[in-house]
Amino acid sequence: MYNTILVPVDLAHCEKAAKMFTVVRKLANENAKVVLTSVIEDFPAYIAAELPSEVLVKSRQFAEQTLQDLAKDSGLDMRVEIRKGHPSTAILELADNVEADCIIVASHRPGFQDYLLGSTAARIVRHAECAVHVMR
């Protein structure tokens, strides 16, 4: 059983969240802290310079609202954190910051380059300093 669980959700695959929350219920201690997060990937500087600033603000607002809705619908008491950057790096940094003892991560169907796990999930598994529960 875990005291602090980090649940990163790819907004392009929100349908996986319900199964992830089922696992949270099974793995969490009675008073566990659950952090729901999503990472907004950085645009290359040459693209970001051309984008209107409201695009980035709206992207963050959309992510925040989507996670808030997922948290509310789950019935779990979760803190929502939106991060910016490379997904695996941002997730691992947040795991360290919140002192997570478990990360529950979903993995997509792999391509040849990441045969067993999705590339983000694989990086998290390789570099996390806590337990990682990978869902398929």
N, C-alpha and C positions, 0 to 999 in steps of 0.2 A: 504494500500500500504506500501511496506517495502523498507528501505534504504539499508540494508545489508542482503543478502540471502546466506545461506550455502546450497550447494547441494552435499551431500555425495553419491558416486556411488560405488556399489559393482561391481568389475571388472568381476565377474562371471555372472552378470546380466546387462550388458551394454545396452541391448535392452530396458530397462526401461528409459534410459536417455532422449530419445526424448520426451516422455510424460512429464518428469520432467521439461524439458526446456520450454515446452508449458505453464506449470503452472508458471514458473519463469516470462515469458513474461506478464502473467496476474496479477501477484502479485507485480512486481517490480515497484518502482517509476522510473521516467524518468532517473535520474542519479544514479540509484542503483548500489551498488557494489555487484558482484556475485562471490562467491568463490566455485569452483568445487574441490572436494576432494575425495580421496580414502585412505583407511587404509590398510596397509600391517600388517597382524597379526604377532606377535612375535612367533618364534619357541621356544619350551622349550629348556633350556640351554643344555641339554644332546643331543638334535638333532642339534642345532645350532653349537655346537662344532665340529660335524662331517661333516658339510656341507662345501664345498669349498667356500671361500669368494666371488667368482664371482657369485655364485647363488643368494646371497642377493643383490648384485649390479645390476645384470640383472633383478631381480624381481622389483626393484625400477625403473629402466630405462623403463621397460615394462609398469608399472603403469603410469609413467610420460608421455610417448608417447601416450598411450591410452587416457588419459584425455586430452592431447593437441589436439589430433585428434577429440575427441568428442566436445571440445570447438570450434574448427575451423568449424566443420560441422554444429554446432548449429547457427552460425552467431551472437551469443551473445558475448559481451566483458566480459570474465571471467578470473579470476586469478586461477591458478592451484596450489594446495597444496597436497603433499603426506605426510601422517603421518604413524607412526609405533606404534603398540600397540594393545590394545583391542579396537575393532571398536567403541562401544558406548562411552567409556571413551575418546578416541582420538577425536571423533566428538564433544563431549560436550566441551572439552578443547579448540578446535579450534573455536567453536562458541563463547566462552567467549573471546578468543584472538582477534577475528575480530569484536567483538561486534555485532554479528548477531542479527537481530530482527525477523528472520524467518529461520527455517530449513525445507527444503523440502526433505522428506525421503521416499523411496519406501519400501514396506513391502511385503514379500513373502507369499505364502500360508502357514498358520500356521500348526504346528503339535499340538498334544494334550497338550504338556507342555507350549505352548504359544498360546493358543486357538484363541485370537482375533487379535494379531499382531505378527510379527516376533520378536524374542527376542531382537535384536538390536534396532529396531524401538520402541518397548515397553519401553526399558530403556531410550531412548532419550525422548520419550513423558513424562515419569515420572520425569525425572531429568533436562530437559532443562529449562533455565531461560528466554526463548523467545518463540514465537509462533512456533508450529510444524505443518506442513501440511503433512499428511500421505497419500501416494498414494498406491492403490492396483492394 
